């Protein structure tokens, strides 16, 4: 994430489709990435969180912080 932000990219979509499990360290990293993106004037959106990852985002109320999409075209169009 740091290298993407250092390149000056402002619109970032993080595809979580292949992530089947996330623990508190993963949640902490997501929040840290969100914070770094905001500090650099970038926007971070999540794509395809599934099953337990989606449940965890809801449980931690992070779905209120992140823009979450199921369709990549919709995510791209939202920038």
Secondary structure, DSSP 8 states (H G I E B T S, - for coil): -HHHHHTT--EEEEE-TT-----HHHHHHHHHHHHHHHHTT-EEEEE---HHHHHHHHHTTGGGTSEEES-HHHHHHT-
